[in-house]
Amino acid sequence: MSESSASVNYPGKRLGLPFSGPGALAKMGRRVAAIAIDWAISLFLGATFFKYDNTSIMILFVSLNYLFEVTAGATIGHRLLGLKLTRTDGSWVGFWRPLLRNLLLILVIPVAIWDADGRGLHDKAAGTILVRR
């Protein structure tokens, strides 16, 4: 970290994250693009196998996100954009954190409210953080 970034407040500093590079807080643009990719995949699968049934698409979205976050630490969208999901201490997210995070994610409101570090309520409740890979 450069001296100039050490004296400046930036999103993620309170969490002990670096200013930039691997382990830095994921920027909003990447986060939005990643969720758009994950949603497009779910929409494609829902259209292909379930005739655009809204409930099926939502179940696919949560299931795929959960499966990839637990096993790979990142959804397909996260991977493509160089992001990963961790706990605030950098360790593996486990099984229940991604489930809680994704159930809150589909409610939309917890995602739209975030703190100074850029963590949405869904991440705060689950004790997770999305960082650069």
Helices and strands as residue ranges (DSSP letters): H 3-6, G 13-15, H 28-50, H 54-72, H 76-80, E 83-87, H 96-105, H 109-112, H 121-126, E 128-132
